[in-house]
């Protein structure tokens, strides 16, 4: 596998978060609904954080892929 494949998964977390924020801004929500969307956003952020930490450490990946991931992900911090 290539580093780009892993980076795409992490970038999809950003896309999903933006889509949730877009929905929040375009639809009238009750307090409960807004709270659930906020909770969903928190979970997406947590998933992104977990994946960002995990991907560069997967032992079965080639060393070069792990290094590329570490470098790319450190640039986005």
VMD Tcl script that builds the backbone (N, CA, C; Angstrom):
set m [mol new atoms 231]
animate dup $m
set s [atomselect $m all]
$s set {name element resname resid chain x y z} {
  {N N UNK 1 A 0.838 -1.179 0.000}
  {CA C UNK 1 A 0.000 0.000 0.000}
  {C C UNK 1 A 0.884 1.244 0.000}
  {N N UNK 2 A 0.338 2.290 -0.529}
  {CA C UNK 2 A 1.043 3.564 -0.616}
  {C C UNK 2 A 0.552 4.523 0.475}
  {N N UNK 3 A 1.416 5.438 0.840}
  {CA C UNK 3 A 1.070 6.434 1.859}
  {C C UNK 3 A -0.165 7.228 1.450}
  {N N UNK 4 A -0.291 7.489 0.159}
  {CA C UNK 4 A -1.422 8.289 -0.334}
  {C C UNK 4 A -2.771 7.669 0.023}
  {N N UNK 5 A -2.850 6.351 0.027}
  {CA C UNK 5 A -4.104 5.679 0.370}
  {C C UNK 5 A -4.499 5.961 1.817}
  {N N UNK 6 A -3.528 5.956 2.698}
  {CA C UNK 6 A -3.794 6.233 4.102}
  {C C UNK 6 A -4.141 7.711 4.309}
  {N N UNK 7 A -3.440 8.569 3.599}
  {CA C UNK 7 A -3.719 10.003 3.706}
  {C C UNK 7 A -5.118 10.330 3.203}
  {N N UNK 8 A -5.576 9.614 2.181}
  {CA C UNK 8 A -6.931 9.829 1.671}
  {C C UNK 8 A -7.983 9.517 2.731}
  {N N UNK 9 A -7.763 8.460 3.500}
  {CA C UNK 9 A -8.705 8.106 4.570}
  {C C UNK 9 A -8.758 9.230 5.599}
  {N N UNK 10 A -7.608 9.735 5.978}
  {CA C UNK 10 A -7.558 10.826 6.959}
  {C C UNK 10 A -8.223 12.077 6.397}
  {N N UNK 11 A -7.992 12.372 5.129}
  {CA C UNK 11 A -8.617 13.540 4.509}
  {C C UNK 11 A -10.130 13.394 4.417}
  {N N UNK 12 A -10.612 12.172 4.271}
  {CA C UNK 12 A -12.061 11.949 4.235}
  {C C UNK 12 A -12.701 12.327 5.559}
  {N N UNK 13 A -11.962 12.201 6.653}
  {CA C UNK 13 A -12.490 12.640 7.953}
  {C C UNK 13 A -12.780 14.141 7.906}
  {N N UNK 14 A -11.879 14.912 7.282}
  {CA C UNK 14 A -12.098 16.357 7.153}
  {C C UNK 14 A -13.314 16.652 6.288}
  {N N UNK 15 A -13.473 15.893 5.214}
  {CA C UNK 15 A -14.621 16.084 4.321}
  {C C UNK 15 A -15.909 15.784 5.067}
  {N N UNK 16 A -15.927 14.688 5.809}
  {CA C UNK 16 A -17.120 14.330 6.578}
  {C C UNK 16 A -17.453 15.402 7.605}
  {N N UNK 17 A -16.448 15.916 8.277}
  {CA C UNK 17 A -16.671 16.976 9.266}
  {C C UNK 17 A -17.246 18.226 8.609}
  {N N UNK 18 A -16.711 18.600 7.454}
  {CA C UNK 18 A -17.222 19.761 6.723}
  {C C UNK 18 A -18.674 19.542 6.294}
  {N N UNK 19 A -18.995 18.324 5.864}
  {CA C UNK 19 A -20.371 18.017 5.461}
  {C C UNK 19 A -21.327 18.115 6.645}
  {N N UNK 20 A -20.894 17.646 7.798}
  {CA C UNK 20 A -21.727 17.757 9.004}
  {C C UNK 20 A -21.936 19.227 9.356}
  {N N UNK 21 A -20.875 20.017 9.303}
  {CA C UNK 21 A -20.989 21.450 9.586}
  {C C UNK 21 A -21.910 22.139 8.589}
  {N N UNK 22 A -21.849 21.713 7.325}
  {CA C UNK 22 A -22.716 22.278 6.292}
  {C C UNK 22 A -24.179 21.980 6.605}
  {N N UNK 23 A -24.454 20.754 6.982}
  {CA C UNK 23 A -25.827 20.386 7.345}
  {C C UNK 23 A -26.293 21.217 8.528}
  {N N UNK 24 A -25.427 21.357 9.531}
  {CA C UNK 24 A -25.768 22.135 10.730}
  {C C UNK 24 A -26.145 23.569 10.350}
  {N N UNK 25 A -25.448 24.122 9.376}
  {CA C UNK 25 A -25.709 25.496 8.979}
  {C C UNK 25 A -26.910 25.678 8.071}
  {N N UNK 26 A -27.390 24.608 7.470}
  {CA C UNK 26 A -28.459 24.736 6.482}
  {C C UNK 26 A -29.808 24.208 6.940}
  {N N UNK 27 A -29.826 23.479 8.044}
  {CA C UNK 27 A -31.067 22.850 8.498}
  {C C UNK 27 A -31.376 23.329 9.918}
  {N N UNK 28 A -32.636 23.650 10.141}
  {CA C UNK 28 A -33.064 24.023 11.491}
  {C C UNK 28 A -33.071 22.765 12.358}
  {N N UNK 29 A -32.342 22.819 13.462}
  {CA C UNK 29 A -32.216 21.658 14.333}
  {C C UNK 29 A -32.702 21.977 15.737}
  {N N UNK 30 A -33.249 20.962 16.366}
  {CA C UNK 30 A -33.583 21.118 17.778}
  {C C UNK 30 A -32.284 21.066 18.578}
  {N N UNK 31 A -32.376 21.400 19.848}
  {CA C UNK 31 A -31.199 21.355 20.705}
  {C C UNK 31 A -30.627 19.936 20.739}
  {N N UNK 32 A -31.503 18.951 20.840}
  {CA C UNK 32 A -31.075 17.555 20.874}
  {C C UNK 32 A -30.394 17.155 19.570}
  {N N UNK 33 A -30.981 17.545 18.459}
  {CA C UNK 33 A -30.398 17.216 17.155}
  {C C UNK 33 A -29.032 17.881 16.986}
  {N N UNK 34 A -28.950 19.142 17.390}
  {CA C UNK 34 A -27.680 19.853 17.323}
  {C C UNK 34 A -26.629 19.189 18.198}
  {N N UNK 35 A -27.052 18.726 19.355}
  {CA C UNK 35 A -26.152 18.025 20.257}
  {C C UNK 35 A -25.638 16.725 19.664}
  {N N UNK 36 A -26.524 16.018 18.975}
  {CA C UNK 36 A -26.108 14.764 18.345}
  {C C UNK 36 A -25.148 15.021 17.189}
  {N N UNK 37 A -25.383 16.087 16.446}
  {CA C UNK 37 A -24.443 16.426 15.369}
  {C C UNK 37 A -23.091 16.840 15.953}
  {N N UNK 38 A -23.116 17.565 17.047}
  {CA C UNK 38 A -21.862 17.941 17.707}
  {C C UNK 38 A -21.128 16.689 18.184}
  {N N UNK 39 A -21.866 15.742 18.703}
  {CA C UNK 39 A -21.272 14.487 19.153}
  {C C UNK 39 A -20.677 13.724 17.970}
  {N N UNK 40 A -21.376 13.714 16.845}
  {CA C UNK 40 A -20.860 13.050 15.647}
  {C C UNK 40 A -19.558 13.710 15.195}
  {N N UNK 41 A -19.519 15.036 15.240}
  {CA C UNK 41 A -18.305 15.769 14.860}
  {C C UNK 41 A -17.151 15.405 15.783}
  {N N UNK 42 A -17.430 15.307 17.075}
  {CA C UNK 42 A -16.392 14.926 18.027}
  {C C UNK 42 A -15.850 13.536 17.722}
  {N N UNK 43 A -16.732 12.633 17.351}
  {CA C UNK 43 A -16.302 11.275 17.032}
  {C C UNK 43 A -15.467 11.241 15.750}
  {N N UNK 44 A -15.835 12.041 14.777}
  {CA C UNK 44 A -15.038 12.122 13.547}
  {C C UNK 44 A -13.653 12.663 13.872}
  {N N UNK 45 A -13.591 13.695 14.697}
  {CA C UNK 45 A -12.299 14.262 15.099}
  {C C UNK 45 A -11.458 13.227 15.853}
  {N N UNK 46 A -12.110 12.460 16.720}
  {CA C UNK 46 A -11.400 11.435 17.475}
  {C C UNK 46 A -10.896 10.340 16.534}
  {N N UNK 47 A -11.726 9.926 15.587}
  {CA C UNK 47 A -11.312 8.907 14.620}
  {C C UNK 47 A -10.111 9.388 13.817}
  {N N UNK 48 A -10.141 10.649 13.398}
  {CA C UNK 48 A -9.015 11.204 12.643}
  {C C UNK 48 A -7.746 11.172 13.487}
  {N N UNK 49 A -7.857 11.541 14.740}
  {CA C UNK 49 A -6.701 11.548 15.634}
  {C C UNK 49 A -6.142 10.138 15.810}
  {N N UNK 50 A -7.012 9.178 16.020}
  {CA C UNK 50 A -6.585 7.792 16.195}
  {C C UNK 50 A -5.881 7.289 14.934}
  {N N UNK 51 A -6.478 7.551 13.780}
  {CA C UNK 51 A -5.900 7.094 12.515}
  {C C UNK 51 A -4.566 7.776 12.237}
  {N N UNK 52 A -4.485 9.051 12.560}
  {CA C UNK 52 A -3.238 9.802 12.359}
  {C C UNK 52 A -2.111 9.221 13.205}
  {N N UNK 53 A -2.434 8.792 14.409}
  {CA C UNK 53 A -1.437 8.164 15.273}
  {C C UNK 53 A -1.120 6.733 14.839}
  {N N UNK 54 A -2.130 6.016 14.379}
  {CA C UNK 54 A -1.978 4.599 14.053}
  {C C UNK 54 A -1.241 4.345 12.742}
  {N N UNK 55 A -1.664 5.002 11.692}
  {CA C UNK 55 A -1.169 4.655 10.358}
  {C C UNK 55 A 0.357 4.630 10.247}
  {N N UNK 56 A 1.079 5.629 10.743}
  {CA C UNK 56 A 2.539 5.596 10.578}
  {C C UNK 56 A 3.232 4.514 11.417}
  {N N UNK 57 A 2.480 3.849 12.284}
  {CA C UNK 57 A 3.104 2.853 13.166}
  {C C UNK 57 A 2.738 1.420 12.803}
  {N N UNK 58 A 1.981 1.218 11.739}
  {CA C UNK 58 A 1.594 -0.140 11.350}
  {C C UNK 58 A 2.843 -0.900 10.915}
  {N N UNK 59 A 3.172 -1.908 11.654}
  {CA C UNK 59 A 4.428 -2.630 11.451}
  {C C UNK 59 A 4.524 -3.326 10.099}
  {N N UNK 60 A 3.404 -3.764 9.563}
  {CA C UNK 60 A 3.452 -4.516 8.313}
  {C C UNK 60 A 3.684 -3.633 7.088}
  {N N UNK 61 A 3.662 -2.320 7.265}
  {CA C UNK 61 A 3.931 -1.405 6.148}
  {C C UNK 61 A 5.424 -1.303 5.904}
  {N N UNK 62 A 5.768 -1.052 4.664}
  {CA C UNK 62 A 7.177 -0.809 4.338}
  {C C UNK 62 A 7.667 0.402 5.118}
  {N N UNK 63 A 8.922 0.367 5.491}
  {CA C UNK 63 A 9.528 1.471 6.244}
  {C C UNK 63 A 9.360 2.800 5.510}
  {N N UNK 64 A 9.503 2.765 4.196}
  {CA C UNK 64 A 9.378 3.988 3.389}
  {C C UNK 64 A 7.976 4.580 3.494}
  {N N UNK 65 A 6.962 3.720 3.468}
  {CA C UNK 65 A 5.573 4.185 3.586}
  {C C UNK 65 A 5.360 4.793 4.966}
  {N N UNK 66 A 5.848 4.137 6.003}
  {CA C UNK 66 A 5.709 4.678 7.371}
  {C C UNK 66 A 6.403 6.026 7.500}
  {N N UNK 67 A 7.578 6.145 6.910}
  {CA C UNK 67 A 8.306 7.416 6.962}
  {C C UNK 67 A 7.556 8.506 6.207}
  {N N UNK 68 A 7.032 8.158 5.029}
  {CA C UNK 68 A 6.256 9.137 4.244}
  {C C UNK 68 A 5.034 9.600 5.023}
  {N N UNK 69 A 4.350 8.657 5.651}
  {CA C UNK 69 A 3.173 9.010 6.445}
  {C C UNK 69 A 3.554 9.916 7.614}
  {N N UNK 70 A 4.602 9.555 8.309}
  {CA C UNK 70 A 5.046 10.382 9.449}
  {C C UNK 70 A 5.367 11.786 8.993}
  {N N UNK 71 A 6.068 11.897 7.887}
  {CA C UNK 71 A 6.449 13.211 7.374}
  {C C UNK 71 A 5.230 14.020 6.952}
  {N N UNK 72 A 4.351 13.415 6.177}
  {CA C UNK 72 A 3.157 14.117 5.706}
  {C C UNK 72 A 2.259 14.535 6.861}
  {N N UNK 73 A 2.080 13.659 7.819}
  {CA C UNK 73 A 1.183 13.964 8.929}
  {C C UNK 73 A 1.779 14.968 9.897}
  {N N UNK 74 A 3.087 15.021 9.995}
  {CA C UNK 74 A 3.711 16.017 10.866}
  {C C UNK 74 A 3.601 17.403 10.252}
  {N N UNK 75 A 3.523 17.480 8.934}
  {CA C UNK 75 A 3.380 18.768 8.249}
  {C C UNK 75 A 1.997 19.373 8.421}
  {N N UNK 76 A 0.996 18.516 8.689}
  {CA C UNK 76 A -0.379 19.001 8.807}
  {C C UNK 76 A -0.747 19.372 10.229}
  {N N UNK 77 A 0.128 19.103 11.190}
  {CA C UNK 77 A -0.170 19.440 12.598}
  {C C UNK 77 A -0.169 20.918 12.851}
}
mol reanalyze $m
mol bondsrecalc $m
mol representation Tube
mol addrep $m
